[in-house]
Amino acid sequence: MTTTDTLLGPLKNAERHEIGGVQVDVVRTGNSRVKRLVYPVGFRWSKDVKPVIGTELCEHAHVGFLAAGRLAIQYRDGEMEEYVAPK
């Protein structure tokens, strides 16, 4: 991806992967990893990742922040939350 947006630019020493259209950059720091995920517009787990992973929902715990855009999440119990990045 070539861009002038510093949020989306290359990360030094990152391993880059793609899964279901999501760009995943992984940087190792000590014994940990930091990941940057860039989701395409219109991304949906059910259509983009479920066929690849095979689970109904994402089963990982997440800690992170939303740097740009918006993200809606539906939990197993049906509850929905929407997050919007600060401007």
ChimeraX attribute file (.defattr): number of C-alpha atoms within 10 A of each C-alpha:
attribute: neighborCount
match mode: 1-to-1
recipient: residues
	/A:1	6
	/A:2	7
	/A:3	9
	/A:4	7
	/A:5	8
	/A:6	8
	/A:7	12
	/A:8	14
	/A:9	11
	/A:10	14
	/A:11	14
	/A:12	8
	/A:13	10
	/A:14	15
	/A:15	12
	/A:16	15
	/A:17	12
	/A:18	11
	/A:19	12
	/A:20	17
	/A:21	14
	/A:22	16
	/A:23	17
	/A:24	16
	/A:25	20
	/A:26	16
	/A:27	16
	/A:28	12
	/A:29	8
	/A:30	6
	/A:31	5
	/A:32	7
	/A:33	10
	/A:34	11
	/A:35	15
	/A:36	18
	/A:37	15
	/A:38	15
	/A:39	16
	/A:40	11
	/A:41	9
	/A:42	6
	/A:43	14
	/A:44	14
	/A:45	16
	/A:46	13
	/A:47	10
	/A:48	15
	/A:49	19
	/A:50	15
	/A:51	12
	/A:52	11
	/A:53	13
	/A:54	10
	/A:55	12
	/A:56	12
	/A:57	14
	/A:58	15
	/A:59	8
	/A:60	6
	/A:61	5
	/A:62	7
	/A:63	5
	/A:64	8
	/A:65	9
	/A:66	12
	/A:67	11
	/A:68	12
	/A:69	12
	/A:70	12
	/A:71	13
	/A:72	10
	/A:73	13
	/A:74	11
	/A:75	10
	/A:76	11
	/A:77	6
	/A:78	8
	/A:79	8
	/A:80	10
	/A:81	10
	/A:82	9
	/A:83	12
	/A:84	12
	/A:85	11
	/A:86	9
	/A:87	6
